[in-house]
Each structure stands twice: as C-alpha cells, then as structure tokens.
C-alpha cells in the first residue's frame, strides 16, 4: 500500500533515509540530497516534489520514494529507500527484489494516477539496482558519462558565452531538437528549465549553448553543440569552464550522453576526468485502451461488408477474384457504356451514350 507523505512519517523517513539510494545524479552531486528536508519541502508548498510512503501487504517491509515532476508530463525517480531485509545467511540485503518490485509497481501506479506519462531513473552501470529496474519494466533509453574537472585550465579561451535572453528561446529549442535524438525527446522534450543557459552565436546563428546548475556542493554542466561546430568543441568546453566558480575546492561535473560521445575527448583535453557511468532508464505509463465498436460496425462485420474508397470500387460484372481492385473503377465505367441504353419513361427515341442526337421528351 502506498500513500502520500504526512507528518506522522517523519521518523520513518529519517530512519530509512540513511540507507537509501539516489537515482538522480544531478541532485546527488550538486545538492547532497537530504530525504527528510525534501519530504517536508514537498509537503509544505511544492507539489512537483512529492514523497510517497509504502508498506507491504504483510506489514513487514516499509519504504518511501521521492519524485521530481518535470516537463508537466514526466517524472524523475530521485530517491528510494527500503527497510533492510535479511537473507538466508543472516546478512542484511538492501537490494531484495521481493521488496523492490512491489514498491516500484505501486509507485508506477501512483505516477499514472497523477496523469504523468513516464518515469525516469538513472542507475549506475555496475550497480545492483540496474537489474531490478529492468525487471520492473524500465528500459534503457541511453547511457551517460559524468566527468569531473580535475585541474583548472591555465589559459583562458578566446570564445565567450553570453547569457540567454528572452528572444533566444526559439533558437535554443531548434538547436536542442537538432542535437538530441527523437527517442530521448519523448521523455525530455525541451532543454532543462532550471539553472542558467549560456549561448554562443556566430554570424547571427546559434552554434552551442551550455546549461549550468549551481548547487551548494558543485556545479552541473550540460553542453549542446550544433553538428556543424564539432571542430570548435575544445573552445566551447573551455568557455563553459570559465563561467564556473574559480575555487579549486568547488567541483564541476559535466554530464555527457552517449549520443555526444565525441565530446569526451574535448573534456579530457580541458582537464576533466571520468567520474561515473550510468544508464538512463524509462518506464512508460501509457497502455492501449480497447475501443468499443458500435452497433453499425458490428453489423457490417457480421455480414462481411468491406469498405470502399475512390480507387477501390465494386464491379459486379467482373470475375469474383477481380471485383475488388484498384482498376475496378475504370472497368465499371467501361461496362456502363457497353450495356444497351434503356431510356427513361417518356423518351421517344434512344440514343447512343457515346454520341448521337438528344432525346425528345
């Protein structure tokens, strides 16, 4: 059974939050996610960050999940925590599938009731949660590598980024559509909304933009470069580093999806080091709905009546195998001319349908 978080669940969230797992890399690295604070924040005034508390039907296992609603129709699985279970050897197992799968099923049902279309989770490629999410129906849409800036560049880049203006919205959306594959745009239809956007223009055209999120713990970067500007990737990455804070103790992370793998070499030359590799997994909520057929449709199906179009006519004079064909219309018209003409009532003289005098009434 799953229900929204309330004040009576404070002790549960505080106790289980110490053994939970964060499934959103940006939240984990930039804000050092605190489950109890996030639950209270979502309860007071932020309906886009709900927390759900779960208890098994037997009453032996408990847990909670925290979500982040994005793009109005999609949600991200930010944090998940479960009560530890003991296996047969007496060891504590935090990844017991008998507990994870019922919880994920009820979370998907709760997300679907909110009218959301998909649920996104980011799992480490070597983590045990990847196999569990797959069993729960999550599919891998793409993979991403997270890079951390190890040493600051000594020389400044000649490329300068400008902050986004209101008039840049259309160009940003167009560049995003040309950079991100259509499959990913199903769950991420537009650029990230939170944070800052820095743009690079050349000859009036948008060449690249950098999304930066500054948190109390670190800065999160995502770089989108037009396919025609691959040769300028080194300068753009260096310019993106310059907009970050200069303190060496303040980490800078850059997330690179696998469809932008060519950008990794530029990150290495700019002083970045590979930090973590993850799989971006998506669970869709939409299911096919059976459409009820009307009384007329059921009658036509029972009698074997086939639909007709302008290019598919019924020719009763043709062979049974050729009565329905794309060329039946021509044969139908030709057949009408070959038949003897039967004048209507009151016509004194017959005429040839292909020519001849007009009938007299």
N, C-alpha and C positions, 0 to 999 in steps of 0.2 A: 504494500500500500504506500502510495506517495502523496504528499500534500505540501502546500507552500510553507515556508519557514515562518515561525512565530516566536515570541519572546520565551516561551517555555522550552524552546530548543537550544537555548544559549549554551547550557552545559554540554549538550551532545556535540554541537559544532566545535566547541573549544577542545573537547577531548579527542574527537576523531580528526580534527584538522592537523594534528601533529603527524599523522601517518598518511595523509592524502597525497595525491599526485596532481600536478598542474599540467593540463593538456593544451595550454595556450602559451607558446614560447615568449611572446611579447610581454604578457602580464608577468610571467615568472622572472624574466630578466630585468625588466625596467622598473617594476613597481614592487617586487618582492611580495607577491600576493599573500594577504592575510585573510583567511577564510572568515573569521568572526567579524572583522571590520567590514568585509564585503557583504556579509549577510545582513548586518544592521543597516548598511547604506542602501541596499536594495529594498529593505523593509520600510524605511522611512520615506524615501521620495524618488527612487529610481526604479521604475517598472521594467527597464531594459536590462537589469542585472538581477534576475530572480534566483532564489535559492529554494531547492526542494529537499525535503527530508523524507527518507524512505525507511520502512520497516518491513521485514519479510513476513510472509503469512504465518510462519511458525513462531515468529516473535524472537528468534534467536539472533538474527543479524540486523544491523542498522547501518545507515549511511546517509550521505547528503551529496548533492551536486549543485554547482553554481554555473549559471549560463550568462552569456552576453548576447543580446539580440542585436544583430547588425543588418543593415540594408532593408529593414522593415519586414522581410520575409524569410530571413535566415538567422540562425543562432550558432554560437560557438560554445563548445563544452570547455569551460575554463578550469574548473577544479572538481575533483571527485575524491571522496573519502569513504571508506568502509571499515566496519569493525573487523579486526583481525580474526581469522579462523585458524584453528589448529588442525594440522593434517594427521595422518596415521602415525607419523614418527614423533609426534609431540611438538614439532616446530611450528612457529607462527607463520601462516601463509597470508600475505596481503593481496595475492592475485588468485584467489579461489574463484574459479569460473562459475561454480554453483551459486555464488553470491553476486558476482559482477553481472551475469547475464540477466537475471530477473530485474536488477536495478536498472540496467540500460533499457530493457524493454519498457518499463514503466516511465522512464524519462522520455523516451521517444513518443509514447502516448500523450504525455503531458505537453510536450512541444507541439504535437499535432493539434491538440485542443486549442492552443493559442493561435492557430491559423498559420504557423510557420511551415515552410516548405522543405527545409534541410537543416541538418545538424552537423557541424564541422568539429573535428578533433585532430590535434597534432600529437603524434606519438613517435617516440624515438625508434629508429630502425632496429636497434638491438634490445629494446625494452619488451617486457612480458606483456604489456598492455596492447601491443600491436596485434598479437594473435587473438586476444579476447575481443577486441573491437571488430576484427574480421568475422568472428563467429556471431557477433551481434548484428551483422548486416552492414557494417561500414565498409566502403570501398575506397581504395587508394586512388585519388584523383591526380596527384602529383607528389613530388618529393622536393624538399628544400634543404639547403645547407646554410647554417648560421656561422658567420665569420666574426671574429673579434679582432679589434685593432690592437696589435701588439706594440708597435712603435710609431710615434708620430712622424709624419713626413717633415723633412728639414726644409725643403724648398717649397715655396708657395706656387700654386697652379695659376696659369695665365687665364684660365676660364673662370668666370664669375657667374654665380647663380643669383637670380632675382626672385624675391618673394612673389607668391601668387597674388594676382589681382582679380577682381570680380569679372572682368572682361576675358579672363583666361579660361573660364570654365569649359567652354565648348572645345577649345584646343586640347585641354587636358583629357577630356572624355574621348576625343578622337584618337589621341596617342595611346591611351590605355586600351582602346578597342583594337588597335593595330599591333599591340605588343603582347597582350595576354590571350592565350588560346580560348576559343569559344566555349570549350568544356569547362574551363575554370570560371568563365564569366557567368555560368549558370548559378554559382554559389557566391561569387564575388563580382556582381555586375558593374561596379564602379570603383574608382580609386578609393583608398582609405579616407574616411571622413574626419577622424580625429588626428590632431597633430598639425604639422606645418608642411607646406608644399613650396619647393624652390624650383624655379624654371630656368631653362637655358634656351634662348632663341637665337637663330641665325637667319639673317635675311628675312626677318618677319615670320619665319616658320618655327614652330616648337620642335626642338630637337630632343630634349630629355627633360624629365622632372624627377625630383628627389623628394620622397616622403620621410619626414623626420618626426619621431615621437620622443620627447624628453621626459624621462621619469626621474624619480628621486634616486634610483640606483644606477641607471645607464641611459644611453640614447639608442634608439632603434631606427635603422635606416632601411629603406627600400628604394632601389634605383630602377627607373624605367627609361630606356634609351630607344630611340627610333631605329629600325633596322638599317637605315641608310647611314647611321652615325656610329657604326661599330668601331671605326678607326679612332674615334675620339673618346673611347671608353676610359682610357687612363686619365685623361684630363678631367673628365666628368667625375670619376671616383675621387680624385684629389680635391676637386672643388667641393664635393659633398663632405669630405672630412673637415674642410676649413669652416663649415658652418656649425660644426660641433664645438663643444667647450674645449679649451686648451689644457685643462687639467689632466695630467697623465694618470691620475688615480680614478678618473671617471671613465668607465668602459664605454666603448662604442661598438655596437653589434650591427651587422648588415645581413639581412635575410635575402638569399638568392634562390629562386625557384629553378628547377632543373631545366625548364624551357629557356632559361637565361644562363645556361652553364658557361657560355663563352665569356661571361663577366667575371668568372672566378680568377682567371689569370691576371686581370687588371687589379683585382683586390690583393692578390699576392704581391704584385709589384708595388702596391701602395702601403704595404706593411700589415695587411690582415692575415690572420691565421685561422684555419678551420677549427671551429669550436664544437659543433654538433650537427648531426644529420637526422632529419625527421621525415615522416610520411604524413601528408595531409589527407585525412580520411573524411568521407562524407557519407551521411545516411539521409536518404530522401524519404519524405513523409507521404508524398502523393501516391495513391493507389488507384487503379482503374475502377470506375463505377459502372455497373451494368445498367444499360438503358432499357427501359420498358418499351416494348413495341405496342403500337396502337391496334385498335380493332381492325382497321382497314389494312394495315400492314400484315397482320396475321392472316386475314382472308386471302390476300394476294399470294402470300407464301404457300398457303394450303392448296390453292388452285394452280400453282406453278406458273403464274404470270411473270414474265420477265420485263424489266424496264426498257424503254426505248429512248433514243436520242435522235438528233437531227441527222446523224450519219449512220444510224442503225434503224432501218425500217423493216416492217414485216411484209413479205411478198407472198401472198397465198398461191400465186401461180408457179412459184419456183419449186425446186426439189426440196424435200424435207430437210436435207442437210444444208441447203443454201438459203433457207428462208430468213435467217438472221446473219447478215454480213454487212460490211461497210459499203458494198456496192449494191445493196438491195434497193436503195432509193432510185438509182438510175434505171434499174430493171423494172421497178414499179411504174415509173412514168412511161417507159417504152411499152410496157404491157397495156397501159391505158389507151395508147394510140393505136395499137393493133386490134383492139376489140371493135366490133361493129358499133356504129354510133346509134344510140337509141334516143330519138328526140323526145323532149318533154311533152306533156299534154298540150295540145293546141297548135303544135308546129306542123305546117303543111308539107314541108319539104325537108329532107335530110341533107346534111352537109358532110363533107369530108373534114375531119378535125384538123387535117394538115393544110387546108385551103378550100376555096370554093365560095359560092355566094352565101350571103347571110340568110338565115331562115326568115320567113314572113309569118307573122302571127295572125 
